[in-house]
Amino acid sequence: MKLFDVYPLIPIEPVRAEGSYLWDKQGTRYLDLYGGHAVISIGHTHPHYVQKISDQLSKIAFYSNSVIISLQQELADKLGRMCGHSDYQLFLCNSGAEANENAMKLASFHTGKKNIVAFKKAFHGRTSLAVAATDNPSIVAPVNETSNIHFLPFNDEEALEQYFLKNGNTICAVIIEGIQGVGGVHVARPDFLKNIRNLCDHYGALYIADSVQCGYGRSGKFYSHDYANVSADIYTMAKGMGNGFPVAGIAIAPHIKPKHGMLGTTFGGNHLACAAAIAVLEVIEKENLMANALSMGNLLIGQLQKISGVKEVRGRGLMVGIELEIPCNDIRNILLNEFKIFTGSSSDKNTIRILPALNVGSSEMEYFLNALQQVLSIKTSA
């Protein structure tokens, strides 16, 4: 059987990883500044993480949500304390797309309405409703098409207010990334998020804070939406939540009431997933990784702004978009092949995404900055 060919593959096979580094079969070391789409939050094979999963595996790896799994409550307690929403409720699932799918479904259940506001350049996942709320027609199959999703310009308060004025009573939710990832690392302005909160309150809609990529401490705060000093009704999370183990969740405000059968999952919240997620939170807290993400991000952003050939730097903490004056594909290839640095791309062909582990150090930042400066100097002078 052949693999279904949907991924353009980099011709490198990592076989070992530690911290911010990967090694291939030939023993070549690579600096990982992409973390497999912002997944590696506490560094590859962190000892505490490995031990926590190993210990749990020797006890029980899986049983369904038809029984008590006390690790789920332990995770909920730790998460609630660290994110500042201890009064919220946690539903566990497996991926960011599934988290967003359940968040939008829950909003429709709660409000009895079906229209959802999303934004240009948004990416919320590939499952049926999540992909319909993603601004990329090439990955939306005919069966996913729906008239229930309405795209508005990102950070455009007037367009948002006008849409609510005309359609507010039909809207069940607004879903927004605090920092757009795939769309090119565009930061939602605090005033824009505050306006979403106010409009949702006025019209009886729910504010869904997609924190799949921009959450879990990556921005320097637990959720990047926290920079607006408002609370969402539902926060979605995944990627960095498990440091590579498939785990996701939605944090749900207390005024949204559950009922049996409303949501469900077979694998979500299993014993191993919870062990992985608990380990991640423990490391983030013990090693003060949110503060490190902020300081390393400030260092990176500040130095990037001084490099010739860089048009704009966007982001917060360790979610950084570097818009170049030229297309970035060749730059990324040179960084990978000659300097052995993994970086990410975006839907904007000129923007490189930097999404390293939250415990990345200044030496790694300096190595990347020097490499980028060398590559751009050669390419822009050619």
N, C-alpha and C positions, 0 to 999 in steps of 0.2 A: 504494500500500500504506500502510495506517495503522500507526502504532506501537502495539504491544500495551500497553494502558493499565493498567500495574501500579504506576506511581509517582505519588503525589500531588505535583505539581510546584509549586515556588515560582515565581511569575511574574516571574522575573529571569533574564536570560541574560548571564553573565559572558563577556567577549570578550578580556580581558587580565588578567594577574595578575603580581604581583611581591611577594616577601616575604610579609607577612601581609595583603596587600590584593588585592581584586578590583575591576575596573571593568566596568560594563555598557555596552550600546550607546550610552546617552545620556551616558556619561562619568562617571556617578555612582560614587564610590568607596565600597567596603564593607570593613570590618574582618572578616577571616576568623578566627573563633575556633573553627571546627569542622573545617577542613581536609579536607572531603569524607570524613567518617567516620574521622578520625585518619590519613589517608593522607599529607598534606603534612607531612613531618617536618623538612625543611631549608629550608622557604619556597618559595613559587611561583617558578618559572623562575630558580632559583639559577644564577649564571653558570658555576660549575664543572660543575654537573650538565648544563646545556644544552650546554656545550662537549664534555663527555665523550661524550654521546649523539651529537652531531653528528659528532665525529671518527670514532666507531665506524660510524655510518651510511654514511660515505663509503668505508669499507673493506669490511665485510660485515655485513649486518643479521641474517641468519638462515641456519642450517643445522641439521639435526636432530641428536639425540644419538647418531647412528650414527657420528659422527666425533669427533676430539679438539677440544675447545673449551677452550683454555687459560685463557680468562677465568673459567671455572667454578672452576678451582683457585685463581686469584688471589683471587676472591671468597671462597672457602672459607678461605683462609689469613687474609685480613683479618678475616673474621667470627669465626673461631676465636680470634684474638688479642684482639679487642675484647670478645667476650662471656665470655672466660675459659675456653673449652672447646676448646682447640686439638686435643685428642685425639678429639673427636667427628667424625662423618661428616655430610656435607651432601647432601641430595637436594633438587633445585630443581624447583619447579612454578610455578603461575600465580596462585593466589588463596588466601585464608585457608581457605575451605571445602575446597579441594583439599588444602591442607596437613593439615588436621584429618582429612579422609577417609583420606589415606595414612598418617597417624600411627596411627589406630585399626586400619587394615588390617594395618599392620606389627606392631602389638602382638599381634594375633591370630595372625599367621604365627609370630611368635617364641615365643609361649607355648603355642600349640596350643589355646587357650581362646577363648571368644566373648562372655562377659558383660562389659559396660562400665559403670562407675559414672560418672554425670554429676550435676549439681546443679541445684536449683531456680533459676530465673531465668537459666540458662545460655543463651548463644548461641554456637554453633560453626559455623554456616554453613547453606547451603540445599541442598547436594548430599545424596545418599541417606542415608548413615550420619551425616554431620554434622548434618543437619536432624533426624534421629531422636534425636540427643543434645542437641538444642535444646529448651528448655522453652517451647514455643509451639505448641500443637496446631493453631492456625489456618494454619500454614505447613507442616504435616506431611500430605502426601497419603497416601491409603490404602496405596499401594505402598511408602511409606517406613516404615510402622509395623512395629516389630519388638519381640520380647520380650527382646532382648539388651541393651537399654539400661535402666538402673535409676537413677531420680532420687532423690537424698537431699537433706536440708536443707543449705544452704550454711553453712559454719562450725560445724556441729553434730558435735563429736567423738564424742559418745556414739552417735549414729545411725550414724556411719561405722564405729565399732568393732563395733557389734552386727551390722551388715550383713556385714562381713568375717568375723566369728565364725561366722555361719551359712552364708555363701556364698563364702568366700575362695578355695577351691580351684577355683571356676568363673570367677573374675574375670581377664580378660586385661589390663585397664587401668583407671585412673582418669584422667579428663580434666577439667581445671579451669582457668579463667581466673584469673590472679593478681589481676586486678581485673576484675570483671564490667563489660562495657561497656553493651550494649543493656539489660541487666537493671537498670541504674540506678546504676552505679559503686559497687559493693560490693567492698570490699577483703578478700581472703582473709587471715585471721590467720596470722602466722608459725607458731604452734603447730599450727594445723590442717594447714598444708602439711607440717610436720615429721611429723605423724602419718600423713599420706598416704604419705610416703616410707617410714616404718617399716613400715606395714602392707603396702605393695607389696613391700618386701624380704622380709617374713616369709612372704607367701603366693605369691611368684613372679609378681606382676603388674607392669605397667609404669606409671610416673607420666608422664602426658602434660601438659606445661605449655603450655596455649594462650596464646601471647604475640602473637597476631595483632594485637590492638589495644593491649594493655598492654605490649608489648615494644618493642624497638629504641630504648631510651633514654628513652621517654616518662615513665617513673616516676621518673627520676633514676638508676636502675641499668639495665643493659642489658636484663635481663628483670625484670619486677616480682616474679617468684618468688624472685629473689636476696635479697630482704629476709628470707627465712626461713633463709638460709644452708644450703640443701640443693640438690642437683643432681637435675633431672628426668632420666628416661631419654630422652625426646623433647621437644624444644621446637618448637612450630610458630610460624611468623612470616609476615607479609605486610604489608598496609597501608603503614606507614611505610618498609618495606624498599626501595621503588622510587620514593618521592616522587611517585607518580602513574603510573609505568610499571608494568604488570601483572607482578609477580614475587613469588614466595613460596618458602618452603622449610621443611624440617624438619631440625633438628640432632639426630643420632642417636648415643647413647652407644656406645662402642667394643665393649661386650659383645654388641651386637646385630649379627649377621652378615648381610651381603647375599648374594643369589644372583641370577644373571642372570634377568631377566624378572619378578622379584618386584614391582617398581614400574616405572612408565613414564610418559612424557609426550612429546608432540610439541613443544610450544612452550617448556616449562619449561627454564630455563637457556640460552636463546638469547643470541646475541651482544649484542643491544641491551639485553635484560633485565639481563645481567651488568654491562654498562657503567653502566647506571643505578644498580644496587645498589652497585657499587664506589664510584661518585661519592658516594652518600649516606653510606657509611661514612667516606670521606675527609673530607667536610665535618663530619660529627658529631665526628670526632676532632680535626681542625684547629681548629675553632671552639669546641671544648669544650662541645658542646650538651647533654650529659647534665647537666653542672653547671648550665647555664643553665636547663634544664627544672626542676631541683630548686629553684633559687633563685626563679625566677618562680612556680613552683607554690606555694612556701611564702608568697611575698608575696600571691598571689591568695587562697589558703585563709585566711590570717590576717586579711585585710581583709574577706572575705566573712562571716566569723563575727561581725563587728561590725554587719552590716546588718540592720535591722529587717525582718521578713518572711521572712528566711532561717531555716528550721527546722533544717537540718543540712547540713554540708559534708563530702563524702566524696572520697577519692582520694589519689593520690600524684603528685608532680611535676605535669606538665601533662595529667593525666587526672583531671578534677575533675567531680564531680556536685554540683549545688546543689539541694537539696530545699527547695522553697518551702512556705509555709503555705497556698498557694492553687494551683490548677492553673496550669501554666506556659505553656500554649499562647498565651494572650493576651499574656503578658509577652514571649515570644519574638517574636511578631509586631510588637509595639511596638519592641522592640530592633532588629529588622530594618528596619521601614518608617520609623521616625522617627530612629533613631540609626545606621542602616546597619551593623548588627553581625550577622553570621551566628553562630548558636549551634546546639546539637543537642538532640534530645529523647531519651527513653528509654521503656521499657515502663511505667515509673512516671510517671503523668501529671503529677506535681508536680515532677519532676526535670529540670533543664537540664543538658546535658553540654557541657563546655568541653574542646576537644581541638585547641589551636592548634599551629602550627609550633613546633619546639623552640627556634628562635632568636627567638621573639617577645620584645619588649622591655617594660620597665616602663611606658613611655608608653601602650602599647596596653592593658596591664592596668589602668592608672589610668583610662583613658577608659571601659573597660567597667564598672569598679566604680562610677564616677560615674553612668553611664547606668542601671545596674541599680538603684542607690539611688534615683534620681529616679523611675523607673517604679514600683518597689515602694511608694514613699512615696505616689504618686498612687493606685495601685490599692488599697492596704490602708486608705487613709483615705476611700475613696469609699463 
